[in-house]
Amino acid sequence: MHVVIVGCGVIGVTAAWFLARAGVSVTIVERRDGPALETSFANAGMLTPSLSSPWNAPGVWLTVLKYLGRKEAALLVRAAAFPGLLAWGCRFLRDSSSARHEINMRKNLRLCNYSIEIMNEISSCISLDFDSSLAGIIEVCRDESAMRRGRERSRFLGADEVPTEELSPGAVVEREPALDPIAGELAGGFYFRADQVGDAHKFSCVLARRAEENGAVFRFGDTVEGLLSARGRVRGVRLLGGEEIQADRVVAAAGSYTSALVRPTGIRVPVCPAKGYSLTAPMPEGLRPLGHAVLDDRYKAGVVPLGGRIRVGGTVEFTGFNQDLSPERVANLRRLLAAVLPRHADQIAPGDAQPWCGLRPASPDGVPIIGPTPVEGLHLATGHGHLGWSMAAGTGKALAQHLSGAKPDLPLSDYALARFT
Ligand SMILES: Cc1cc2nc3c(=O)[nH]c(=O)nc-3n(C[C@H](O)[C@H](O)[C@H](O)COP(=O)(O)OP(=O)(O)OC[C@H]3O[C@@H](n4cnc5c(N)ncnc54)[C@H](O)[C@@H]3O)c2cc1C
């Protein structure tokens, strides 16, 4: 059997590695010149079962209305994006009922927790250096209402699934001394000890090399222009320039571009781009280095230590496929860094912080879309939204098991495209 994977982001490369290890012939086609150069490049780096809740929590429409047109808002919908968002947005709102939200959160949590297990399995199989940390993640809260929301979330997620420790302001600083300068501003926080941190781009580069050693073929710098179909099934891909690659199965793992790629087959994949920003700088010398990733409830973004670097990442903007770096959105992240680590922020010159943006492939119910489609031979691995790095290892393994005819450890039915039809 020969499998072609379109897209070498963190999702595509993980599936390629598992397939190659299982002895399946696999070709991965990526338009960029290396692995993970789009959305998987400079994400916030957190592997977070604790953030399994989809964005569309009950009452989300009030949040959208509140932030409408506010350029500094953590969640921003640009007017120009409205027409393209209509059908997706209706489904997004429909799935924000308490019952649907809980069902969808459980699906995400299962895949996130499974992925942490598989991540540990990968790390025990091959030596991986991707600036990872198993220290856990701390969320800081600045008022009692944020603490209340945190407690509600902990109950919602369940202590067995997401071990959580509530922290007093003093305990926050005891666990993360770099937060000492803001101790007086905190009402407390939460510690998620099972969450991890790592650089998705570095991870993808190592895994691509290892997959290649196991026989996977990487075609970097090649764009898939269309899918080859015959007698009702997909039989390969056609590259820009005309070359054709035959395959028994094609996996569309093209992130936010997956919908356009598969549309000619008649399949509608409801994934839309949700832009986010990050800012990466060297960890300032002479100050206590940050030891844990820190989430700030107020700013809806995280400050994350990655090796000798510090990365601030988050916020959501619906603005179509636009990938311009908006100065206001970058300024938001600088404000967040200053609010969490004021002394570190003071020492980072604007020119030393590298801004970046990427398009999260977001499904309307906040759950990824993985597995077969009604078109024989065509499979999907997209829609991971804000959790693609957290879910990559589990997605890759379960999909590879499914494609190679084994029973996936994690049934893929919860992630099927069929739920939208
Ligand atoms: C600011 C920000 C912070 C984030 N933080 C986190 C976090 O802390 N934790 C977490 O779990 N997730 C996080 N995410 C989400 C995560 O980064 C994404 O869910 C994940 O990277 C998606 O991976 P992917 O492989 O599906 O897509 P991508 O990484 O976008 O990969 C798709 C690939 O397909 C290629 N491609 C597209 N079309 C074609 C074509 N026609 N031919 C050939 N190649 C093609 C693209 O070039 C691209 O390389 C964050 C995202 C952002 C933007």
The ligand as a Tripos MOL2 file, in Angstrom:
@<TRIPOS>MOLECULE
LIG
   53    58     1     0     0
SMALL
NO_CHARGES

@<TRIPOS>ATOM
      1 C1         -0.4480   31.6320   17.7580 C.3       1 LIG1
      2 C2         -0.7590   30.1810   17.8480 C.ar      1 LIG1
      3 C3         -0.5200   29.5070   19.0270 C.ar      1 LIG1
      4 C4         -0.8110   28.1590   19.1370 C.ar      1 LIG1
      5 N1         -0.4970   27.5170   20.2730 N.ar      1 LIG1
      6 C5         -0.7560   26.1970   20.4070 C.ar      1 LIG1
      7 C6         -0.4150   25.5150   21.5980 C.ar      1 LIG1
      8 O1          0.1790   26.0690   22.5140 O.2       1 LIG1
      9 N2         -0.7560   24.1990   21.6900 N.ar      1 LIG1
     10 C7         -1.4040   23.5340   20.6940 C.ar      1 LIG1
     11 O2         -1.7320   22.3720   20.8660 O.2       1 LIG1
     12 N3         -1.6860   24.1530   19.5210 N.ar      1 LIG1
     13 C8         -1.3780   25.4630   19.3540 C.ar      1 LIG1
     14 N4         -1.6950   26.1120   18.1920 N.ar      1 LIG1
     15 C9         -2.3870   25.3600   17.1410 C.3       1 LIG1
     16 C10        -1.4300   24.4960   16.3170 C.3       1 LIG1
     17 O3         -0.2830   25.2300   15.9930 O.3       1 LIG1
     18 C11        -2.1420   24.0100   15.0320 C.3       1 LIG1
     19 O4         -3.3500   23.3650   15.3780 O.3       1 LIG1
     20 C12        -1.2680   23.0290   14.2720 C.3       1 LIG1
     21 O5         -0.0310   23.6010   13.9710 O.3       1 LIG1
     22 C13        -1.9410   22.6110   12.9680 C.3       1 LIG1
     23 O6         -1.0720   21.7080   12.3310 O.3       1 LIG1
     24 P1         -1.4000   21.1790   10.8750 P.3       1 LIG1
     25 O7         -0.3340   20.1960   10.5470 O.co2     1 LIG1
     26 O8         -2.8290   20.7570   10.8020 O.co2     1 LIG1
     27 O9         -1.3180   22.4830    9.9430 O.3       1 LIG1
     28 P2         -0.0300   23.2440    9.3800 P.3       1 LIG1
     29 O10         1.0470   23.2920   10.3520 O.co2     1 LIG1
     30 O11        -0.5350   24.5280    8.8160 O.co2     1 LIG1
     31 O12         0.4460   22.2970    8.2130 O.3       1 LIG1
     32 C14        -0.2440   22.1970    6.9810 C.3       1 LIG1
     33 C15         0.8070   22.1060    5.8960 C.3       1 LIG1
     34 O13         0.1710   21.8590    4.6420 O.3       1 LIG1
     35 C16         0.9020   22.5170    3.6520 C.3       1 LIG1
     36 N5          0.0450   22.6610    2.4660 N.ar      1 LIG1
     37 C17        -1.1420   23.3220    2.3940 C.ar      1 LIG1
     38 N6         -1.6620   23.1840    1.1560 N.ar      1 LIG1
     39 C18        -0.7740   22.4390    0.4460 C.ar      1 LIG1
     40 C19        -0.7460   21.9770   -0.9010 C.ar      1 LIG1
     41 N7         -1.7440   22.2430   -1.7570 N.pl3     1 LIG1
     42 N8          0.3160   21.2500   -1.3200 N.ar      1 LIG1
     43 C20         1.3510   20.9690   -0.4600 C.ar      1 LIG1
     44 N9          1.3680   21.3780    0.8220 N.ar      1 LIG1
     45 C21         0.3160   22.0870    1.2710 C.ar      1 LIG1
     46 C22         1.2770   23.8420    4.3020 C.3       1 LIG1
     47 O14         2.3820   24.4230    3.6620 O.3       1 LIG1
     48 C23         1.5660   23.4260    5.7390 C.3       1 LIG1
     49 O15         2.9380   23.1870    5.9540 O.3       1 LIG1
     50 C24        -1.3850   27.4570   18.0340 C.ar      1 LIG1
     51 C25        -1.5960   28.1210   16.8410 C.ar      1 LIG1
     52 C26        -1.2810   29.4730   16.7270 C.ar      1 LIG1
     53 C27        -1.5080   30.1640   15.4150 C.3       1 LIG1
@<TRIPOS>BOND
     1     1     2 1
     2     2     3 ar
     3     2    52 ar
     4     3     4 ar
     5     4     5 ar
     6     4    50 ar
     7     5     6 ar
     8     6     7 ar
     9     6    13 1
    10     7     8 2
    11     7     9 ar
    12     9    10 ar
    13    10    11 2
    14    10    12 ar
    15    12    13 ar
    16    13    14 ar
    17    14    15 1
    18    14    50 ar
    19    15    16 1
    20    16    17 1
    21    16    18 1
    22    18    19 1
    23    18    20 1
    24    20    21 1
    25    20    22 1
    26    22    23 1
    27    23    24 1
    28    24    25 2
    29    24    26 1
    30    24    27 1
    31    27    28 1
    32    28    29 2
    33    28    30 1
    34    28    31 1
    35    31    32 1
    36    32    33 1
    37    33    34 1
    38    33    48 1
    39    34    35 1
    40    35    36 1
    41    35    46 1
    42    36    37 ar
    43    36    45 ar
    44    37    38 ar
    45    38    39 ar
    46    39    40 ar
    47    39    45 ar
    48    40    41 1
    49    40    42 ar
    50    42    43 ar
    51    43    44 ar
    52    44    45 ar
    53    46    47 1
    54    46    48 1
    55    48    49 1
    56    50    51 ar
    57    51    52 ar
    58    52    53 1
@<TRIPOS>SUBSTRUCTURE
     1 LIG1         1 GROUP 0 **** ****
